[in-house]
Amino acid sequence: MADLTPTPDHPGLHVTKPDPSTPATATAVCHCGATATATGDNQVRALVEGYTANHGPAHHRKSR
């Protein structure tokens, strides 16, 4: 399997949760240079929400 961890050359968001009893982990890298990591279901949820709202796809939204 390919390494799905985001890098500055391949920005993105990667979340893992191997099974229900293991805490989730996440890594995010944005093309603007921002990076973040999180461990634990609540922290990962916050990272995903923040990344989605402020980085990654948010950079491509046009202001109205």
Secondary structure, 3 states (H helix, E strand, C coil): CCCCCCCCCCCEEEEECCCCCCCCEEEEECCCCCEEEEECHHHHHHHHHHHHHHCHHHHHCCCC
